[in-house]
């Protein structure tokens, strides 16, 4: 029996959510950190965004969302998911990837 094609995305989501939670907890304590510790935290956050979160979002937009739209027979079915990426990453994960990578 083959695994559903969504399994890699589900596994990614579990890992991504754990990292987002770690960043949330760290951000709550950022005011108590010294400059060097803040720099490390910001570097870690940017590395996570550039290396994991944005590429994952781009893969969803490239692979998962078109498949969902095809299954449902309606391109607009994925609009809420794309809007979620737009809210989180600006004008879509692809354009945000460029701006994040430029920092």
N, C-alpha and C positions, 0 to 999 in steps of 0.2 A: 504494500500500500504506500503510495507516494504522499509526502507531506504537502499540505496546502501551499500554494505559491505565496501566501501571505505570511507564512511562518518566519522567514528572514526579517520582515518588517516588524513583526510582533517581538521577536527577540531583540532587535535593535531598539524598539521602544522601551523595553524593560531596562536595558542598559542606559539609554539616554535619560530616562526619567530618574534613575538612580544618580546619575551625574548632575542633572539639573537640581536635584534635592541637595546634593553636597554643595553646589554653588550657592544655593539659596541660604543654607546654613552659614556658609562662609561669609556671604554678603551681609548677613545680620550682624556679624562681628567685625566688619571692616573698619569701623570707626575706632576700634580698640587696637588696631594693628599699627605697627610702625611702617615707615615708608618702604623699606625693603620687603617686608611681608606683603604689603599691598601690591607692590610690583610683581611679586611671585603670583599672588592671587589673580591679578589682571592678566598676566601672561598665561596662566592656566586656563582662565575663562576664554581668552581669545583662541588658544590652541584647541580647546574643545569646540568652539563655534566653527573655526576654520576647518578643522580636521575631521569632525564627526557630525555635528548637528546640521550644518549647511549642506554637506554632501548627502546626508540622509534625506533631507527635504528635497533636494534636487532629484534624487533617485525616485522618491515617491511621485513627484510631478512627471518624471520621464517614463516610469514603468507602471506604478500602481494606479495612478489616477486615470490614465487612458484605459486601462483594463477594466476598472470599475465603470467608467462611462460606457464602454462597449457592452458590458454585461447588462447594464441597466437600460441601454439603448438611448441614452440622453447625455450629451456632453455637459449640460448644465448641472448634472448630478454631482459633479466634483467641485462645483463653484464654492461651496462653503469651506472645503478643505484648502483650496487655493487661496481663498480670502484669509484663512487662518495663517498660512505662510506669509501672505502679504502683510498682515498685522504684525507678525513676529519679526520679519526680515526686511520690511520696507516694501519695495515695489515687486516683490517676488524673490524667492531664494536665489535665483540666478544673478539678478542685479546686486543683491546684498552680498553674495559671495564675492563679487568683484570689489565692493567697497570694503568689506571686512578684510579681504586679503591685502588691500592696499594699506592697511594700518600697520 
